[in-house]
């Protein structure tokens, strides 16, 4: 039985939940979902410009967990851009 997922503080509420390549209908695209915690990790690291330790503290998680969340987010975003997929931010 896996450990229960801990509480992670998320201070980001997106106004837009889908991003897609221009000129292609959403129904024709594969959708890659990123979680709200992955979006928060991307925001803290890349937009706020915080180091990993500070990001982890803001999200109330360990540094290794933050790194894992960030790695998953980068992989999903990279795949979406390279393969031309839509991105959905899961609420």
N, C-alpha and C positions, 0 to 999 in steps of 0.2 A: 504494500500500500504506500503510495507516494506521500511525501510530506505536504501538509496544507500550504497553499500559497499565502505568503505574507502580505500585509498591507503595504502598498506603495503609494506615496503621495504624488498626485498628478495635478499640476496647476495650469494645465493647458486644455482649452476647450476649442477645437477647431470650428471655424465658421463654414468650412467646406469639407465634405467627407469623401469626395471622389476626385481623382485626377486622372486624365486620360490623354493619349496622343490626339493631336488636332486632326480633324478630318475623318476620323474613324468612329462609327457609331458604337456606343458602349455595348450594345448587344452582340457585336462582333468581336469583342475583346475578352481575353482571359483576365480575370480580376485577381489581384494579389492583395490580401488583407494584411494591414499592419495594426497592431493593437495600440490602444491609447498610451500605454506605458512605453512602447517603442517610439511613438511620435514624441512623447515627452523627453525621452533619452536623446533623440536626435536634436530636439529644440535646445536642451540644456547644453549639450556638447558643441553643436555647430553654430547656433544662433547666439546663445548667451556667452559662448566662449569659455565656459568653465572647465577646469581640469576634472579628471575622472573622480577623484576623491570628493570634491565639492558637489559634483553631480549626484554621486551616490548618497551623500548626506542629505541633499535636498529631496531625494526620492525615498528616503528612509529605508535604504537597502545597503547591502555590502558592496564593496568595490568590485568584487568578482561577479556578483549577480548583475550589477550595472553593466559591466563589460560584456556579459553574455547577452543581455537585452539589446545593447548597442550593436553587437555583431549580427544578431538576427535581423535587426532593422536594416543595417547596411546591406546584408545579403539580399533581403527582399526588395529593397529600393533599387539596387544594382540590377537585379534580374528583371524588374519591371521596365527599367530604362532600356536595357540591352535587347529584351525580347518584345518591347512595344506593348506592354500590358497596362491595364488600368490599375490604379492604386486606390484601395478603399481603407479609410481609417475607421476601425471598429470602435464603437462607443463603449 
